[in-house]
């Protein structure tokens, strides 16, 4: 089913970009004394888990995903560097992450709404779990503001 492929690809692409961006953020915070690093590490581990789950699901569907483009990754890396350099306070980092995760969460909600009635149960559950994970991260980060 086309909807299964679409939802799993959306999870993969979102988690792939989140892993890339979060690793860059942690690298930029490496020599800084931020308390938020533990929360960011937890978020990274979750996105890595969903990236692996989505990749396995794509293999089941016999799909080889394309990775995010170099330009998008470069823009993300430069944006993170700029934000951390301007203000590396925990609240500024939390705000930046909330904005990024919120964008991904909104896209996932829209995709889920479009595909929901045609999804196999396992892919529906994966998408719902991923969305819940994103929303829980936003709630945790709001405590850092």
JOFEN-V612072 format. One record per residue. N is the residue number from 0. PHI is phi in whole degrees, -180 to 180 (* if undefined). NEAR is the number of other C-alpha atoms within 12 Angstrom. D_FIRST is the distance of its C-alpha to the first C-alpha in whole Angstrom. Layout:
N,PHI,NEAR,D_FIRST ; N,PHI,NEAR,D_FIRST
This chain:
0,*,16,0 ; 1,-61,17,4 ; 2,-64,24,5 ; 3,-60,33,6 ; 4,-62,32,7 ; 5,-62,31,9 ; 6,-70,41,10 ; 7,-70,45,11 ; 8,-62,38,13 ; 9,-64,39,15 ; 10,-64,46,16 ; 11,-62,38,17 ; 12,-64,34,19 ; 13,-65,37,21 ; 14,-69,40,22 ; 15,-62,35,23 ; 16,-68,34,25 ; 17,-65,42,26 ; 18,-62,35,27 ; 19,-60,31,29 ; 20,-66,35,31 ; 21,-68,38,32 ; 22,-63,29,33 ; 23,-64,28,35 ; 24,-62,37,36 ; 25,-63,33,38 ; 26,-64,19,39 ; 27,-69,27,41 ; 28,-93,28,42 ; 29,-49,19,43 ; 30,-96,12,47 ; 31,-106,18,47 ; 32,-102,14,48 ; 33,-91,25,45 ; 34,-72,20,44 ; 35,-71,30,41 ; 36,-58,30,40 ; 37,-65,21,39 ; 38,-64,28,37 ; 39,-64,37,35 ; 40,-63,26,35 ; 41,-62,23,33 ; 42,-62,37,31 ; 43,-58,31,30 ; 44,-60,23,30 ; 45,-66,27,27 ; 46,-64,35,25 ; 47,-63,28,25 ; 48,-63,24,24 ; 49,-69,36,21 ; 50,-63,32,21 ; 51,-64,23,21 ; 52,-63,27,18 ; 53,-66,38,16 ; 54,-63,31,17 ; 55,-63,22,16 ; 56,-65,30,13 ; 57,-65,27,12 ; 58,-63,17,14 ; 59,-60,16,12 ; 60,-86,22,9 ; 61,60,15,12 ; 62,-124,19,12 ; 63,-103,18,16 ; 64,-76,24,16 ; 65,-89,15,19 ; 66,-81,21,22 ; 67,-61,23,23 ; 68,-65,15,26 ; 69,-62,13,29 ; 70,-66,13,31 ; 71,-64,18,29 ; 72,-67,23,30 ; 73,-65,17,33 ; 74,-63,18,33 ; 75,-63,27,32 ; 76,-62,26,35 ; 77,-67,18,38 ; 78,-63,22,37 ; 79,-65,32,37 ; 80,-56,25,40 ; 81,-62,19,42 ; 82,-65,25,41 ; 83,-67,30,42 ; 84,-66,17,45 ; 85,-70,13,46 ; 86,-161,20,46 ; 87,-103,28,45 ; 88,-66,22,45 ; 89,-58,28,43 ; 90,-68,23,42 ; 91,-67,24,42 ; 92,-65,36,39 ; 93,-60,36,38 ; 94,-62,28,37 ; 95,-61,33,36 ; 96,-67,41,33 ; 97,-59,31,32 ; 98,-62,21,32 ; 99,-66,29,29 ; 100,-67,38,27 ; 101,-62,28,28 ; 102,-61,20,26 ; 103,-65,32,23 ; 104,-65,32,23 ; 105,-64,23,23 ; 106,-62,23,20 ; 107,-68,36,18 ; 108,-60,26,19 ; 109,-64,19,18 ; 110,-64,29,15 ; 111,-64,32,14 ; 112,-62,20,16 ; 113,-69,18,13 ; 114,-103,26,10 ; 115,-47,26,12 ; 116,-72,16,12 ; 117,-109,20,8 ; 118,-82,25,8 ; 119,-66,21,9 ; 120,-56,16,12 ; 121,-65,19,13 ; 122,-76,34,11 ; 123,-64,31,13 ; 124,-64,21,16 ; 125,-59,33,16 ; 126,-66,42,15 ; 127,-65,28,18 ; 128,-63,26,20 ; 129,-63,38,20 ; 130,-63,35,21 ; 131,-63,23,24 ; 132,-58,29,25 ; 133,-62,37,25 ; 134,-66,27,27 ; 135,-66,22,29 ; 136,-64,33,30 ; 137,-62,30,31 ; 138,-63,21,33 ; 139,-65,24,35 ; 140,-71,32,36 ; 141,-62,24,37 ; 142,-69,17,40 ; 143,-89,25,41 ; 144,-70,18,42
